[in-house]
């Protein structure tokens, strides 16, 4: 079923969630019908090894029989991760507003109408959910999550309490102009901000206890999350001009090392000219440290130079987002 002017696309990435899918579909369908939304649900099966794909196929056929909103499915050959699932979901979405939510029933579809209103009426580009009251383990999830989000707020400048919340709403233009890759789904608000979509809001949403299955996330996601955050920060600041970072740091290190070599050599010459005993330059630890700094400085400078050559030959070097144009 295709709609020319579709209100909402709901993207649901999933991995081994066959038990919860029928309940989630019924809940979404009820909310959409009550609010008279035209909609599609895009289930992205991230290589599930249970019968999730068979359930999605049945729900798609059921939606056709009831002339309800379209149920579409994307099935990966193996498990690639949430970022890959969202990337393909964003690519397929047709609705004016795109909603993402998890398949484990911990996100409530009852939040969708208000998220839609905030995008359409209040003009937000992106609205992120904030699970203010959580039912997760306080030690293994809640505390690390708070530390993680505090760091993310400081680095990105986006004042969201729960940047990694799966329940989010986007203007269609946003999802078509950002690329979610690796494990960067945690930082979609930051990706949107870097793309020029700066009106980012937050809404307190209900967090429900998991009814089926088990969590797919381990403690390692927090370590990986910090590394990904640093990667995004660096790419945003120096991605187009890497020489500004590597060249500057490399030049400073080389200059400090060169000055240190001159000082060490000068001290040796001064000692010789005054017939004073002095340490051999070759065994002076400061001399070796200075030489090391000069070598590292040259390597960093060359790294920046090579990165500039790569960027200048990249087909995406002039990919800038145009908001509107008058001809």
Protein Blocks (a to p, Z undefined) as FASTA:
>chain_A
ZZfbafbdcddddehilkmmmmmmmmmmmmmmmnopacddddddehiabfklmmmmmmmm
mmmmnopacddddddfbdnbjklmmmmmmmmpmbfbdcdddfkopacfklmmmmmmmmmm
nopabdcdddfbacbdfklmmmmmmmmmmmmmmmnopacfblmbmbdcddfklmmmccce
hjlmmmmmmmmmmnopabccdddddddddfbhcdfbdfklmmmmmmmmmmmmmmmmmmmm
mmlmmmmmmmmmmmmmmmmmmmmmmmmmmmmmnopacddfklmmklmmmmmmmmmmmmmm
mmmmmmmmmmmmpcklmcccdfbdcZZ
